[in-house]
Amino acid sequence: MQSPSRIRRTLLSCLAALCALFFLLATFARAQSGPAGAFRISKITVTGQQHLSESAIIAASGLSVGQTVSLADIAAASSRLAQSGAFDNVNFRYQTQGKDLEVTLVVAESTHLLACHFDNFVWLSPADLDAALHQRVPLYSGFAPSGGAMLQAIQSALVAILKEKGVDGTIQTFPSAPAPDEPVDSMRFVVQGVSLPIHELNFPGASAVSEDALRKSAASLLGENYSMTDVVIFANASLIPLYGERGYLRAQFAEPQAKLLDSSSAAGGAVAVTIPVREGLSYAWNGAEWTGNHAFTTTDLNKLLGMKPSEVANSRKYEQGIQDINDAYSKQGYVQLVISSKPVFDDSARRVTYRISVQEGPQFRMGSLEIIGLPANTTKRLLKSWKLHPGDVFDQAYAKAYEKEQLQKILRAHPGSAGAVSEKMRLDAGDKKVNVQIDSH
């Protein structure tokens, strides 16, 4: 049996251990929750930013030096930045000295920001609009996330700017890609509910193609509601070829600029559109360098291409020549042909050489012809008129012409065959055959 003094020492030891445990638990809890109470921000720094300025990030956080805050306020500011969509990650660190608080915002900028394009905002110049947006949305620098608070803030800022100009319009946003099969790389902001008909077109820099000739070719734009995107698409599709046929293979149109003809008409009205052109040099044809061709010799391909040494490197003529080569291959069963080309420019001599790669693929032959859903007499007539037999080299040009001409002619001659009829070509890659199906549906 233990003595009373030993029991007393044991109890005192247990009590001391419990006190130490409570102290450690309290210290741990304080470390987890941070110091309580209000602090004065003495310093704010940002780390991890790449393109955005430190001042813009601090402004967007809502924090400022001299501000009295709690740690919950700092956490809320960090959360605001995270919800903006401009960052992939946001954290914060802090140090205290008495009631002074130094804050460090640790950010990782988003790698998925999209370039902003303002499709028909004609009330401010691009530079003035950028400045006005940055004043209202500190994180704005010409880019925006595809969603989140920052995108909403830009939309709201645009509406506010419109109202200041007396314009009662709404803002719609559309993700945009350079081509249908390419990824989204920009965000279009479009003012809706305002009429902005194109009344005047100007092409500063035009020389090789006169400004009058460009206006004539672009006459269909007059009266249309202004859209920068539509004007760019039109210029590239309809005006650039005018330069290409003159050998100006590097001609480019700069971004269109639009302004109201009546500046006092804030709500909208006719606009003048200016599309600067950079014509570049005119090039002469220096020849083609072919690789990958086997079914046709280089001499055959040059003849089909039709370009002559030292003549103007006419892009329309070149494109027609490439189409003629595609047709020649398609008649020989090369239905998977891929032709790609790269121009090599010699500016000092003003000549261009095209490096043309030909991927012929396998040669296909005619497989089966199947006719579905047509009357017996029509089916018999179609089978008789089809000229390709199983095992023949497949002539894709013939098959397309048959659908366009002979098939329609026979169907018109047999009123009972009315309805939608289509011709489908199905490739059998294993047997290198093309099976054709004519189907009424």
matplotlib code that plots the C-alpha trace (Angstrom):
import matplotlib.pyplot as plt

x = [0.0, 1.3, 2.1, -0.1, 2.9, 3.5, -0.2, -0.1, 2.9, 1.2, -2.0, 0.1, 1.9, -1.4, -2.7, 0.4, 0.1, -3.5, -2.6, 0.1, -2.3, -4.9, -2.2, -1.1, -4.7, -5.4, -2.2, -3.1, -6.6, -5.1, -2.7, -5.6, -8.0, -5.4, -5.4, -8.8, -10.0, -9.5, -6.2, -5.0, -3.5, 0.0, 1.2, -0.3, 1.8, 0.9, 3.0, 2.5, 1.0, 2.3, 0.3, -2.0, -0.5, -0.2, -2.3, -5.1, -5.2, -5.2, -8.0, -10.1, -9.6, -11.3, -8.4, -6.4, -3.6, -4.9, -8.1, -9.3, -10.1, -10.5, -8.9, -12.4, -12.3, -9.0, -10.4, -13.5, -11.2, -9.3, -12.6, -13.7, -10.5, -11.1, -14.7, -13.7, -12.6, -9.3, -7.3, -6.9, -5.9, -5.9, -4.5, -3.2, -0.6, -0.3, 1.9, 1.0, 2.9, 0.7, -2.4, -0.6, -1.3, 0.8, -1.1, 0.4, -2.1, -0.8, -2.3, -2.0, -3.5, -6.0, -4.5, -7.9, -8.6, -10.1, -9.3, -12.2, -13.7, -16.3, -18.3, -20.3, -19.4, -19.1, -19.5, -15.9, -12.6, -11.0, -8.4, -11.0, -13.2, -10.3, -9.5, -13.1, -13.5, -10.2, -11.4, -14.6, -13.1, -9.6, -8.7, -9.7, -6.6, -8.2, -9.0, -11.8, -12.8, -15.6, -17.6, -17.5, -17.8, -15.3, -17.3, -20.4, -18.6, -17.5, -21.0, -22.4, -19.6, -20.5, -24.2, -23.2, -21.1, -23.9, -26.3, -23.8, -23.9, -27.7, -27.9, -30.6, -29.0, -28.2, -25.0, -24.8, -21.6, -20.6, -17.6, -15.8, -13.3, -11.1, -12.8, -15.6, -13.1, -10.8, -11.0, -12.6, -10.0, -12.1, -15.2, -17.5, -19.4, -22.4, -24.6, -28.2, -31.3, -29.6, -29.7, -26.3, -26.7, -23.5, -23.7, -20.0, -17.0, -13.4, -10.2, -7.1, -3.9, -5.6, -3.5, -3.1, -6.9, -8.5, -10.7, -13.6, -13.1, -13.1, -16.3, -18.0, -17.1, -18.3, -21.5, -23.6, -22.5, -24.2, -27.4, -26.4, -26.3, -22.7, -20.8, -17.0, -17.1, -19.3, -17.1, -13.9, -15.4, -16.7, -13.3, -11.4, -13.8, -14.6, -11.9, -8.7, -9.2, -9.0, -5.5, -4.6, -5.4, -3.0, -0.2, -0.6, -0.5, 0.2, -2.4, -4.2, -7.1, -6.6, -9.4, -12.4, -13.1, -16.6, -18.0, -21.4, -21.8, -24.0, -22.1, -25.1, -27.2, -26.1, -28.7, -27.5, -27.8, -25.7, -22.0, -18.9, -16.7, -13.0, -11.0, -7.3, -5.4, -1.8, -1.2, 2.4, 4.2, 3.0, 4.8, 5.6, 5.3, 8.7, 7.4, 6.2, 8.2, 6.2, 6.5, 4.6, 3.1, 3.2, 0.1, 0.9, 4.3, 5.6, 5.2, 1.6, 0.9, 2.5, 0.4, -2.8, -1.8, -1.5, 0.9, 3.5, 7.0, 7.4, 3.6, 1.7, 1.2, -2.6, -4.1, -7.5, -5.7, -3.6, -6.7, -8.4, -5.3, -5.3, -9.0, -8.2, -5.5, -8.0, -10.5, -7.8, -7.0, -10.7, -11.2, -8.5, -9.9, -7.9, -10.8, -8.7, -6.3, -4.9, -3.0, -1.3, 0.9, 3.2, 4.3, 8.0, 8.5, 11.6, 10.9, 14.0, 13.1, 9.4, 8.9, 7.1, 7.7, 5.0, 6.0, 3.2, 2.8, 0.6, -0.8, -2.5, -3.8, -4.8, -6.6, -10.3, -12.4, -16.1, -17.9, -21.7, -24.6, -27.6, -31.0, -33.4, -37.0, -37.7, -40.2, -39.0, -39.1, -37.1, -34.6, -34.1, -33.5, -31.0, -29.1, -28.9, -27.7, -24.9, -21.6, -19.2, -18.9, -17.6, -13.9, -13.6, -11.3, -13.7, -14.4, -15.6, -16.1, -18.5, -20.4, -20.9, -22.0, -24.4, -26.2, -26.4, -27.5, -28.5, -30.2, -32.3, -33.2, -34.5, -36.4, -38.1, -39.1, -40.8, -43.2, -44.0, -40.4, -41.1, -39.5, -36.0, -33.5, -29.8, -26.6, -24.2, -20.7, -19.4, -15.7, -14.6, -11.1, -10.2, -11.1, -10.4, -13.8, -16.5, -20.1, -22.8, -26.3, -29.1, -31.8, -35.3, -36.3]
y = [0.0, 3.4, 6.1, 9.3, 11.4, 9.2, 9.4, 13.2, 13.4, 11.1, 13.3, 16.5, 14.9, 14.0, 17.5, 19.0, 16.8, 17.8, 21.5, 21.0, 19.1, 21.9, 24.5, 22.6, 22.2, 25.9, 26.8, 24.5, 26.0, 29.5, 28.4, 27.0, 30.0, 32.8, 35.8, 37.1, 40.7, 43.6, 44.6, 47.5, 46.5, 47.9, 46.2, 44.2, 42.3, 39.8, 36.9, 34.5, 37.0, 36.9, 39.4, 41.2, 44.1, 43.9, 47.1, 45.6, 42.4, 44.4, 46.7, 43.6, 42.1, 45.1, 45.4, 48.5, 49.7, 51.3, 49.3, 47.8, 44.1, 40.7, 37.5, 36.6, 39.7, 38.6, 35.2, 36.8, 39.0, 35.9, 34.2, 37.2, 36.9, 33.1, 33.6, 36.2, 33.5, 35.2, 32.8, 29.1, 29.3, 31.9, 31.7, 34.2, 34.5, 37.0, 38.3, 40.3, 42.7, 44.0, 45.3, 45.7, 43.1, 42.3, 40.4, 38.4, 37.3, 34.2, 33.8, 31.6, 33.3, 31.4, 29.7, 29.8, 33.5, 34.6, 37.7, 40.2, 41.5, 44.3, 43.6, 46.8, 49.2, 52.4, 55.0, 54.9, 54.2, 50.8, 52.5, 54.6, 51.6, 49.6, 52.4, 52.8, 49.0, 48.8, 51.7, 49.8, 46.3, 46.4, 42.9, 43.7, 43.7, 42.8, 39.3, 37.6, 34.2, 32.3, 32.6, 33.9, 37.3, 39.0, 38.3, 39.5, 42.7, 43.4, 43.0, 45.3, 47.9, 47.9, 48.5, 51.3, 52.9, 52.6, 54.4, 57.2, 57.6, 57.6, 54.2, 51.8, 48.5, 45.1, 43.1, 39.6, 37.5, 34.7, 32.4, 32.6, 30.4, 31.2, 28.3, 25.8, 23.0, 25.1, 25.7, 28.8, 31.6, 34.8, 36.3, 38.5, 41.3, 42.4, 45.4, 44.4, 46.4, 49.3, 49.9, 50.7, 50.5, 50.8, 53.9, 54.5, 52.3, 53.5, 51.5, 53.5, 52.0, 50.7, 51.2, 47.9, 47.6, 51.0, 52.1, 52.5, 48.9, 47.7, 49.7, 48.2, 44.7, 45.5, 47.2, 44.4, 45.5, 48.9, 49.0, 46.0, 46.4, 46.8, 43.9, 43.8, 40.0, 40.0, 42.7, 40.8, 37.6, 39.4, 41.1, 37.9, 35.9, 38.6, 41.3, 39.4, 37.3, 40.6, 41.0, 37.4, 37.3, 40.2, 38.4, 40.2, 37.0, 38.7, 41.4, 41.8, 44.0, 45.4, 45.4, 47.5, 50.8, 52.2, 55.5, 57.2, 59.6, 61.8, 62.0, 63.7, 60.6, 58.7, 56.0, 54.7, 55.5, 55.3, 54.4, 54.9, 51.8, 52.1, 49.0, 49.7, 47.5, 46.4, 45.3, 44.1, 42.9, 41.4, 38.1, 36.2, 32.4, 30.7, 27.1, 24.2, 21.6, 18.3, 15.5, 12.3, 12.0, 8.6, 8.1, 11.3, 12.6, 16.0, 17.0, 15.9, 17.8, 21.0, 20.7, 20.3, 23.1, 25.4, 28.0, 29.5, 30.6, 34.3, 35.0, 36.8, 34.3, 34.5, 32.8, 32.2, 30.4, 28.4, 27.3, 26.2, 24.2, 22.4, 21.6, 20.2, 18.0, 16.8, 16.0, 14.0, 11.9, 11.4, 9.9, 7.4, 6.1, 8.2, 9.3, 9.9, 12.4, 15.2, 18.0, 20.7, 23.5, 26.2, 29.3, 30.3, 34.0, 35.6, 39.3, 40.6, 38.9, 39.2, 35.6, 32.7, 29.0, 26.6, 23.4, 21.0, 17.8, 15.0, 12.2, 10.0, 7.3, 3.9, 3.5, 2.4, 0.4, 0.1, -2.2, -2.7, -0.5, -0.7, 1.0, 1.3, 2.4, 3.2, 1.5, -1.5, 0.3, 3.2, 0.9, -1.0, 2.2, 3.4, 0.1, 0.2, 3.8, 3.3, 2.8, 1.7, -2.1, -4.0, -4.0, -0.9, 1.9, 4.1, 7.4, 9.7, 12.6, 10.3, 9.3, 13.0, 14.0, 11.0, 12.1, 15.7, 15.0, 11.4, 10.5, 13.6, 13.2, 9.6, 10.6, 13.5, 11.0, 8.7, 10.9, 7.9, 8.2, 11.6, 12.2, 12.9, 10.7, 10.8, 9.0, 7.8, 6.6, 4.2, 3.4, -0.2, 0.6, -3.1, -4.2, -0.7, -0.5, 2.1, 0.9, 3.2, 3.4, 5.3, 5.7, 7.2, 8.6]
z = [0.0, -1.1, 1.5, 1.6, 0.5, -2.6, -3.5, -3.1, -5.5, -8.0, -8.0, -8.4, -11.4, -13.1, -12.5, -14.0, -17.0, -17.5, -17.3, -19.9, -22.2, -21.9, -22.7, -25.8, -27.0, -26.5, -28.4, -31.2, -31.4, -31.6, -34.3, -36.3, -36.0, -35.9, -33.6, -32.7, -32.9, -35.3, -36.9, -39.0, -42.4, -42.5, -45.8, -48.7, -51.2, -54.0, -55.2, -58.1, -60.6, -64.2, -66.2, -63.8, -61.8, -58.0, -57.7, -59.8, -57.7, -54.4, -55.7, -56.8, -53.4, -51.7, -49.2, -48.6, -46.3, -43.2, -43.3, -40.0, -40.6, -39.0, -40.3, -41.6, -43.8, -45.3, -46.0, -47.6, -49.8, -50.9, -51.7, -53.9, -56.0, -56.3, -57.5, -60.1, -62.5, -63.1, -61.0, -60.8, -57.1, -54.4, -50.8, -48.3, -45.5, -42.7, -40.0, -37.0, -34.8, -32.1, -33.9, -37.3, -39.9, -43.0, -45.7, -48.6, -51.3, -53.1, -56.6, -59.6, -62.7, -64.8, -67.9, -69.6, -70.0, -73.3, -75.4, -75.3, -78.6, -78.5, -81.6, -82.1, -79.3, -81.4, -78.7, -77.5, -79.2, -78.3, -76.1, -74.3, -73.8, -72.3, -69.9, -68.9, -68.2, -66.3, -64.1, -63.2, -63.2, -61.9, -63.1, -66.7, -69.0, -72.3, -71.2, -69.4, -68.0, -69.7, -66.5, -62.9, -61.2, -63.4, -66.6, -64.9, -63.8, -67.3, -68.6, -65.9, -66.6, -70.3, -69.5, -67.2, -69.9, -72.4, -69.9, -69.5, -73.3, -73.2, -74.9, -73.8, -74.9, -73.5, -73.6, -74.8, -74.6, -77.1, -76.9, -80.2, -82.1, -85.2, -87.1, -86.4, -85.6, -83.5, -79.7, -78.2, -77.9, -77.4, -75.9, -78.0, -76.3, -78.5, -77.9, -78.7, -79.1, -81.0, -84.8, -86.3, -90.1, -92.2, -94.3, -95.4, -96.1, -96.2, -97.0, -96.1, -97.5, -100.7, -103.8, -105.8, -105.6, -105.7, -102.8, -105.2, -106.4, -102.7, -102.0, -105.0, -103.9, -100.4, -101.4, -99.9, -96.4, -96.8, -94.8, -92.7, -89.0, -88.0, -86.5, -86.4, -86.7, -89.8, -91.5, -90.8, -92.2, -95.3, -95.9, -95.6, -97.8, -100.5, -100.5, -99.8, -103.0, -105.0, -103.8, -104.2, -107.9, -108.3, -106.5, -103.2, -101.2, -97.9, -98.0, -94.7, -93.4, -89.9, -87.3, -88.5, -86.8, -86.7, -85.6, -85.6, -88.4, -86.2, -82.9, -81.2, -81.9, -78.8, -79.0, -82.4, -86.1, -89.3, -88.9, -91.0, -91.1, -91.7, -92.7, -93.0, -95.5, -95.5, -99.1, -98.9, -102.0, -105.3, -106.0, -109.2, -109.6, -109.0, -109.2, -107.0, -105.1, -104.9, -102.3, -101.8, -105.3, -107.0, -109.1, -111.0, -112.0, -111.1, -114.7, -114.7, -111.5, -112.8, -116.0, -114.0, -111.6, -114.6, -113.2, -115.5, -114.5, -113.7, -114.1, -111.4, -108.5, -108.9, -105.8, -107.6, -110.4, -108.0, -106.0, -109.2, -110.1, -106.8, -107.3, -110.8, -109.2, -106.5, -109.3, -111.3, -108.2, -107.4, -110.9, -110.1, -106.9, -104.5, -102.3, -99.2, -100.9, -98.7, -100.3, -98.1, -99.2, -97.8, -99.6, -99.4, -100.1, -101.6, -100.9, -102.5, -105.8, -105.2, -106.1, -104.3, -104.3, -103.1, -101.2, -101.9, -99.9, -101.4, -99.2, -101.8, -99.5, -101.0, -104.3, -103.9, -106.3, -106.9, -104.4, -104.4, -105.5, -103.3, -104.0, -101.1, -101.0, -104.7, -107.0, -109.0, -112.4, -111.0, -109.4, -112.6, -114.5, -112.0, -112.0, -115.8, -116.0, -113.4, -115.3, -112.6, -112.2, -109.1, -109.2, -111.4, -110.2, -108.3, -110.0, -107.3, -109.8, -111.8, -108.6, -107.6, -111.1, -111.3, -108.1, -109.4, -112.9, -113.9, -110.6, -110.6, -114.3, -113.7, -110.6, -112.5, -115.2, -112.6, -110.5, -108.3, -107.0, -105.4, -102.0, -100.6, -102.3, -101.5, -102.6, -100.0, -100.5, -97.8, -97.6, -96.8, -95.7, -95.3, -98.8, -100.3, -101.8, -102.0, -101.6, -103.0, -101.5, -103.1, -100.4, -100.4, -97.1]

ax = plt.figure().add_subplot(projection="3d")
ax.plot(x, y, z, "-o")
ax.set_aspect("equal")
plt.show()
